Amino acid sequence: MGSGRGGSRLGAGLKPTWKHGKTQTVRVPIALADQLLEIARKLDSSEVSDSDTESNTIDVSAAIALLEEALILKANAGGAIKAKVREALTLLRA
């Protein structure tokens, strides 16, 4: 006879915090992690979306390009990486 403790239960565990469904682990430079998470949260909360005006869509594309440039930089180029991330965040916040 079971004690009623332990094991899996329907509805137990952490509830999802992302609106867009399942998640996956992605490796990013530590220097970029917080900023990229902030961008992802904004995208998930629809603060930045495809339905925004055309100028905002261009800004998102430019921000993505800046972040891709930051990923190419060497790991010890923290200042340059942060500068690219800040520039991308400025575009997204506009």
Buried (B, 14 or more C-beta within 10 A) or exposed (E): EEEEEEEEEEEEEEEEEEEEEEEEEEEBBEBBEEBBEBBBEBBBEEEBEEEEEEEBBEBBEBBBEBBEBBEEBEEEBBEBBBBBBEBBBEBBEE
